[in-house]
């Protein structure tokens, strides 16, 4: 049986690795800002892909992708929209892990855990 490999560097992943990444990539992504070559999608691109929300601003970006501040007009509430980095989103195993994480977090309710309202794909994101 082949060991699991990191979706970023393709190194073997230990059985108990957090986040499905090798320890080196977990630490690198925690310490380094997103690479300059990988810019965040523009607010206009995100707004076109997610017309149901009003995209207000880019909050931040890192090793996994970008987070935008958006408003749900129907409920008049501000939420965050997390977009996977394109290279990670194209990896079916990583995309499934991200979806599985969203489904798991959606079942949890605690003041110190972010609430998940929805997950999925839209407009190539």
N, C-alpha and C positions, 0 to 999 in steps of 0.2 A: 504494500500500500504506500502510495506517495504521501509524504508529509505535506501539510498545508503550507502555502507560501504567502508571503506578504504581497498585497496588491500593488505596493509602491516600488519596492526594491527586489521582490521575488526571493528573498531570503527565507529559509525555513522558519515557521512560527512555532514556538513552544506551545504545548497543550493548554496551559493556563494563561496565555497571552491576553491582556486586556485589549478590547477594541478590534481584535482580529488583525493587528499589525505587529511587525517584529519590534522588539524593544528599541532598536536603533531608530526606527522611523517614528515611534511614539515620542521618544525624547527629542528628535530633530524637529518634529512638527510643534512640539511644545515650546521650543526655544527660538525657532526661526520664524520670521514673518513669511507670508506667502511670497513665492518667487516673483520677481518683477515681470517675468515673461508671461505670467498667468494672471492677467488682470480680471477684475470682477466684471461680470456682464453689466451693461449700463442699466440705469433705471428704466429707460425706454424699452430695452429688450425684455426685462422682467415684466414690465407692465403689459407688453404685448402677449406674453406667454400666460399671464395670470390676470385676465381682464376683470375678474370678480373682486380684485383688491386694488386699493389705491397705494401704489408703491411710493413711500415717502423719502427714504434715504438708505444708503448702505451703512450698516452698523459696524461691520468688520469682516475680515477674511483671514483664513488660516489654511492649514494643511488639508482640511477636508472640504473646504469650499467657502461660501460667502453667506452672510446673514443680512437680511434687509428688514427695515422697519416698515410694516405695511398696516393699512387700516381696512377693516372689514366694514364697508359702508352699511350693510344691512343690520349689523349689530352695533355699529358705532363703537368699535373697540380696536385698540392697537395690539398687534401681534407681531411675532418675528417669523420670517420666512427664511428657512435654511436651504440653500442650493448646493448640491454636491459639485465639487470640481469636475470638469468634463472628463478628465482621464479616469477618475474614480467611478463616475456615473456610467461610463462605457463598459466597466468590468462587471459582468453579470453577478459574480459572487459577492463583490463589494456592495453593489446595489441591493441585492437580496439581504445582506447583513444590515444595511441601513434601514430597509423596510421592516425587518424583523425587530430591530431596536425600536423603531417608531411604534410598532404594534405592542411591544412589551411596555414601553413608557406610557402608552395610551391607557393601559390598565391600572396605572399607579396614580394615586392621589395623595400628595403630601406637600406642605408649604415649601419644602426645600428641594422639590423635584419639579422641573419644568413640565407644564401640561401640554400634551400633544392634542391638537384639534383635528388634524388631517395630515395625510401623506399621500404621495403619488407622483405622477409625471405629467408635465405639461410643456408644450412648446419646445421639446428637446431638453428640458431641465428635469 
